[in-house]
């Protein structure tokens, strides 16, 4: 809950303070603070520090680990983006790629996880969770296409299971995306680019009903470079947010709307390109794609030590995919439709309490988090040209969770502090079959049922500060992810009719980390962390189902290095490197001959950036992202190539006008965004063929944006 508490009303003017810890305002390394002041729109006073934080924030004295951090709008504004979900690439070591259409959630990789579309990395927008439980396309589905990047005030990221306030999906870490409550200026941006790219953005704040009303509207479409596919016929985002001082606190109400349709250029088999059936920008099924919508209401109340929030989300997805072509149905093809319709309701309450025990400063925080996913329809259907042929499985699901946490921080002396957190989570699953007898002639009534589970998690850290520029960390903790509710009550395989065993509802993880952070001479911000994580059950992507399934226990270890350097008043540079080793720690009970390699686990990720913003009004950023080869099967016999992308943003501001040019994939690389290894069958092939299936990077693209500030 980011909205700060109010102070007494006064007649002072609205003040803005710039905290230049790294020398000056550079765009990627700065913090902007709105001091205790009077709102320019309403005359109300807010004792607030809305911090637009960049890498310049000195976390020595406040961080719990070396791998947590803050990213602000100024840095995000200098990042050239293909899609909104790529704002998460500001988290060091995280890769956000895409293997399908523009409206589908990104594919995420972090700490040796192929997170698919988000499992094991918890993401929230304000108070609203983004990860979808028991989703039609994959557990933890994280679709950020509803986010307007220019509205993001800051991203707070925390890696590892060391934080009591985070629950489901947080084994690898978490990120909280905080939107602005108010805007200092309005803006209108018009953008155009290669392959029919068009975008309109309008946003501003105004006085309304005794508070500040922020509004934003984004519309976009994109034909794309793919042969015979119009990838993004239309997408629209809208946000309204009202914030005001009410009584002893600040109340914020936000409504959001998102609607999109798209056509997909899914991953393609290598042999189809080698045989000349299609090019690298071709498709074997031109009717795949999807439609999604998301509407939400949320309320946040911040009264200092007390914080509370409520949210309600109405969400729908229809997704048509075909990953195996004619493997299962040689006559009509393997296209399938995934459907997800749900409403998510939730509430959060927390209380912070400061005290002294035996002369020691103690900070206790206690909280409660409730969430209900009411899913009247989540299903998988056979289809052809988006026409439904029959149902494989269709269910109604209700999933409830209640989380309680308490976190204790003690400052033992000027150099030593510790945190100890305890978390309790309880889940209840209810699944009701809607299909009856499915397309395979199998009665699925036995898959209906109820299940419940609970888990406790302990998290702790010790922090030692040898000097004002250095800090040492040691942290350990437990976390978990929930499995798909349908798996917890499953008794019959909907494809074969064979008996299956239900999966564990909640899957435990254990992790530990040690690290060091340095903030030197207001010029260099650097950190190094070494970590370890074990997971009781891995979730793996299944190509022929387009979904994830529970697999074996696994273990990961790695190191991460970050460095942010203020080269001069106008120039800054950054480096982020992550190395990971991942392996299964037990044999596959169905096939003991399988090895211990975790498919899709990236070993090395490197990000380099060079940014500038000078007094002349010119600004720019050059960013390189590299992720290395990875095993694609459990035996490590098939590996992907590495992938390298270079993107450029350059622009000029003159008064209220600005022009920005993005050059995406500057080197025109044909590296792969994603690569899988699985069996498929092309039309006319007598037998299934194991093959590389990949999605190539989009060719070099130029996008130009003209903006007006008012």
Secondary structure, 3 states (H helix, E strand, C coil): CCCCCCCCCCCCCCCCEEECCCCCCCCCCCEEECCCEECCCCCCEECCCCCEECCCCCCCCCCCCCCCEEEEHHHHHCCCCCCHHHHHHHCCCCEEECCCCCCCCCEEEECCEECCCCCCEEEEECCEECCECCCCCCCCECCCCCCCHHHEEEEEEEECCCCCCCCECCCCEEEEEEECCCCCCCEEEEEEEHHHEEEEEEEEEEEECCEEEEEEEEEEEECCCCCCCCCEEEEEEEEEEEEEEECCEEEEEEEEEEEEEEECCCCEEHHHHHCCCCCCCCCCCCCCEEEEEEEEEEEEEEECCEEEEEEEEEEEEEEEECCCECCCCCCCCCCEEEEEEEEEEEEEEEEEEEEEECCEEEEEEEEEEEEEEEEEEEEEEEEECCEEEEEEEEEEEEEEEEEEEEEEEEECCCCEEEEEEEEEEEEEEEEEECCCECCCCCECHHHCEEEEEEEEEEEEEEEEEEECCEEEEEEEEEEEEECCHHHHCCCECCCCCCECCCCCCEEEEEEEEEEEEEEECCCEEEEEEEEEEEECCCEEEECCCCEEEECCCEEEEEEEEEEEEECCCCEEEEEEEEEEEEEECCCCCCCCCCCCCCCCCECEEEEEEEEEECCCCEEEEEEEEEECCEECCCCCCCECCCEEEEEEEEEEEECCEEEEEEEECCCCCCCEEEEEEEEEECCCCCCCEEEEEEEECCCCEEEEEEEEEC
